Amino acid sequence: MLDISFLDLFQGIATLLASEPHILVGRLFLIALGITLIYLGHKGVLEALLMVPMGLGMATVNAGVLFLQDGKTGTLFLDPLASGTEAVVTVLQIDWLQPIYTLMFSNGLIACLVFLGIGTLLDVGYVMQRPLRSMFLAVCAELGTLITLPIGVMLGLPIREAAAAATIGGADGPMVLFASLILAPEIFVAITVVGYLYLGLTYGGYPYLVKALVPKRLRAIQMPTEKLRTISSSEKMVFAVIACILFSLLFPVASPLFLSLFLGVIVRESGLVQFRDLLSNQVLYGATFFLGLVLGALCEAGTILDPKVLILLVLGIMALTFSAIGGLFGGYVLYWLSGGKYNPVIGIAAVSCVPTTAKVAQKIVSHDNPNAIILPHALGAGISGVITSAIFAAILISLLRGA
């Protein structure tokens, strides 16, 4: 008869009981958090496309810890700490998500694929019709990035880690991933997970902030009818080509993201239907699925538990809150400059979580005035927000990469 104990058979429980108290509590908490993310994604409170795979990955990776060689514990998902050619090649043959992490995460490829898909969904005509107003709001909505950086340093983070956390204020998940990989590779997992969790909460939290800062009579303002020239597809393509080359010339460190975003725009406007359908569906949703799943698998308690996580939680919510306040402030400035004809709620859409914040802005306004249509203005601000968040992140990377 084989002498097999209960704990030898059920190693997930054995490793849980053998863990240090903080790891035990952390694993149980992350399992519960993962289940919560699945529930909130299913109910539509959070973005289901991202949160359901992230939640299940998070819960499963913390449940599936087993004993490895030499009594060490680990999982069969991935090892983000593997270094050296031999170690990486070995783990590539064992951990099933390691190829995706090594070949798509650590080099920023998955962020570029998401940007490529997003580009096919963006109509830059909204920006080109109202360029000054849209870009002004987008710059104002970077307030969270500007405020969070010095506060992060004050709280004890090295300036590069504080800058990576500050990019959460741009409300652009792929950009947060890309910037944190370059500026703070040691804690990029925590920064990216915190960023995506908070971005998922913007849909539920921003309406309360808008209602607190913008009175009902201003939320109900109906935008005046404008005589705008129709922007042709050729003009949009010219804009995308010039913007891509110019931004890449100014900020080469972020040129992969600029190329991905504007290539998506060009595919959309050039009539390449097959490419557009491929990028806007299979590529975008496939990348989003594996982004969520790998982020969840990276949340193993032994890897992610770091004293800095609490600071990142504070900085993340601070960045997104101040960015929203900055966007609304820009909306108020345009309201005053227009003589009371501009709806300040549009400013919230400049926080570049496209198209979520634009939809939030329209939903808030429609509740107070069903006849008010601000979505075209909000989309212009949101698309400009994507561009400015990339520019701000590129500036931070350029200035601090060698710090």
ChimeraX attribute file (.defattr): number of C-alpha atoms within 10 A of each C-alpha:
attribute: neighborCount
match mode: 1-to-1
recipient: residues
	/A:1	3
	/A:2	4
	/A:3	5
	/A:4	8
	/A:5	8
	/A:6	9
	/A:7	12
	/A:8	14
	/A:9	10
	/A:10	12
	/A:11	17
	/A:12	18
	/A:13	17
	/A:14	16
	/A:15	21
	/A:16	20
	/A:17	13
	/A:18	11
	/A:19	15
	/A:20	11
	/A:21	11
	/A:22	11
	/A:23	19
	/A:24	17
	/A:25	14
	/A:26	18
	/A:27	25
	/A:28	16
	/A:29	15
	/A:30	22
	/A:31	24
	/A:32	14
	/A:33	16
	/A:34	26
	/A:35	21
	/A:36	17
	/A:37	27
	/A:38	22
	/A:39	17
	/A:40	18
	/A:41	21
	/A:42	15
	/A:43	11
	/A:44	13
	/A:45	15
	/A:46	23
	/A:47	21
	/A:48	21
	/A:49	16
	/A:50	25
	/A:51	30
	/A:52	25
	/A:53	25
	/A:54	31
	/A:55	29
	/A:56	21
	/A:57	25
	/A:58	30
	/A:59	27
	/A:60	21
	/A:61	24
	/A:62	29
	/A:63	20
	/A:64	18
	/A:65	23
	/A:66	20
	/A:67	15
	/A:68	11
	/A:69	7
	/A:70	6
	/A:71	8
	/A:72	9
	/A:73	16
	/A:74	20
	/A:75	20
	/A:76	17
	/A:77	22
	/A:78	24
	/A:79	23
	/A:80	17
	/A:81	10
	/A:82	16
	/A:83	11
	/A:84	8
	/A:85	8
	/A:86	10
	/A:87	12
	/A:88	17
	/A:89	15
	/A:90	11
	/A:91	20
	/A:92	19
	/A:93	11
	/A:94	15
	/A:95	14
	/A:96	13
	/A:97	20
	/A:98	23
	/A:99	17
	/A:100	17
	/A:101	24
	/A:102	18
	/A:103	12
	/A:104	18
	/A:105	20
	/A:106	17
	/A:107	14
	/A:108	22
	/A:109	20
	/A:110	25
	/A:111	23
	/A:112	23
	/A:113	24
	/A:114	25
	/A:115	29
	/A:116	26
	/A:117	28
	/A:118	22
	/A:119	27
	/A:120	26
	/A:121	18
	/A:122	22
	/A:123	17
	/A:124	24
	/A:125	20
	/A:126	22
	/A:127	23
	/A:128	18
	/A:129	17
	/A:130	15
	/A:131	15
	/A:132	13
	/A:133	18
	/A:134	27
	/A:135	21
	/A:136	21
	/A:137	32
	/A:138	32
	/A:139	23
	/A:140	24
	/A:141	37
	/A:142	31
	/A:143	24
	/A:144	29
	/A:145	29
	/A:146	18
	/A:147	17
	/A:148	28
	/A:149	24
	/A:150	15
	/A:151	15
	/A:152	23
	/A:153	15
	/A:154	12
	/A:155	13
	/A:156	12
	/A:157	18
	/A:158	13
	/A:159	18
	/A:160	25
	/A:161	26
	/A:162	27
	/A:163	26
	/A:164	32
	/A:165	34
	/A:166	34
	/A:167	33
	/A:168	36
	/A:169	32
	/A:170	34
	/A:171	33
	/A:172	23
	/A:173	24
	/A:174	24
	/A:175	27
	/A:176	28
	/A:177	26
	/A:178	30
	/A:179	32
	/A:180	30
	/A:181	21
	/A:182	20
	/A:183	24
	/A:184	20
	/A:185	17
	/A:186	14
	/A:187	20
	/A:188	23
	/A:189	22
	/A:190	23
	/A:191	31
	/A:192	25
	/A:193	22
	/A:194	23
	/A:195	30
	/A:196	24
	/A:197	21
	/A:198	21
	/A:199	25
	/A:200	24
	/A:201	14
	/A:202	22
	/A:203	20
	/A:204	14
	/A:205	14
	/A:206	20
	/A:207	17
	/A:208	11
	/A:209	15
	/A:210	22
	/A:211	13
	/A:212	10
	/A:213	13
	/A:214	18
	/A:215	12
	/A:216	16
	/A:217	10
	/A:218	18
	/A:219	24
	/A:220	22
	/A:221	22
	/A:222	18
	/A:223	14
	/A:224	12
	/A:225	6
	/A:226	6
	/A:227	6
	/A:228	8
	/A:229	8
	/A:230	10
	/A:231	13
	/A:232	10
	/A:233	17
	/A:234	12
	/A:235	14
	/A:236	21
	/A:237	20
	/A:238	12
	/A:239	17
	/A:240	22
	/A:241	16
	/A:242	13
	/A:243	16
	/A:244	20
	/A:245	16
	/A:246	14
	/A:247	18
	/A:248	19
	/A:249	12
	/A:250	13
	/A:251	19
	/A:252	15
	/A:253	18
	/A:254	22
	/A:255	19
	/A:256	17
	/A:257	26
	/A:258	27
	/A:259	22
	/A:260	22
	/A:261	26
	/A:262	27
	/A:263	21
	/A:264	26
	/A:265	26
	/A:266	22
	/A:267	20
	/A:268	24
	/A:269	22
	/A:270	14
	/A:271	11
	/A:272	11
	/A:273	12
	/A:274	9
	/A:275	14
	/A:276	23
	/A:277	16
	/A:278	13
	/A:279	25
	/A:280	20
	/A:281	14
	/A:282	12
	/A:283	19
	/A:284	22
	/A:285	17
	/A:286	17
	/A:287	22
	/A:288	22
	/A:289	19
	/A:290	20
	/A:291	23
	/A:292	24
	/A:293	21
	/A:294	23
	/A:295	25
	/A:296	27
	/A:297	26
	/A:298	26
	/A:299	26
	/A:300	29
	/A:301	22
	/A:302	18
	/A:303	16
	/A:304	17
	/A:305	16
	/A:306	12
	/A:307	8
	/A:308	16
	/A:309	15
	/A:310	13
	/A:311	16
	/A:312	26
	/A:313	18
	/A:314	14
	/A:315	28
	/A:316	27
	/A:317	22
	/A:318	20
	/A:319	28
	/A:320	29
	/A:321	21
	/A:322	21
	/A:323	32
	/A:324	31
	/A:325	24
	/A:326	24
	/A:327	31
	/A:328	28
	/A:329	22
	/A:330	26
	/A:331	27
	/A:332	22
	/A:333	17
	/A:334	21
	/A:335	18
	/A:336	13
	/A:337	11
	/A:338	11
	/A:339	8
	/A:340	14
	/A:341	15
	/A:342	22
	/A:343	26
	/A:344	27
	/A:345	33
	/A:346	32
	/A:347	35
	/A:348	32
	/A:349	35
	/A:350	40
	/A:351	40
	/A:352	30
	/A:353	22
	/A:354	23
	/A:355	18
	/A:356	18
	/A:357	27
	/A:358	28
	/A:359	17
	/A:360	24
	/A:361	26
	/A:362	23
	/A:363	17
	/A:364	20
	/A:365	25
	/A:366	17
	/A:367	13
	/A:368	15
	/A:369	16
	/A:370	13
	/A:371	13
	/A:372	18
	/A:373	19
	/A:374	23
	/A:375	20
	/A:376	17
	/A:377	23
	/A:378	29
	/A:379	30
	/A:380	29
	/A:381	35
	/A:382	33
	/A:383	28
	/A:384	30
	/A:385	31
	/A:386	23
	/A:387	21
	/A:388	24
	/A:389	26
	/A:390	26
	/A:391	18
	/A:392	18
	/A:393	26
	/A:394	24
	/A:395	16
	/A:396	19
	/A:397	23
	/A:398	16
	/A:399	11
	/A:400	15
	/A:401	14
	/A:402	8
	/A:403	10
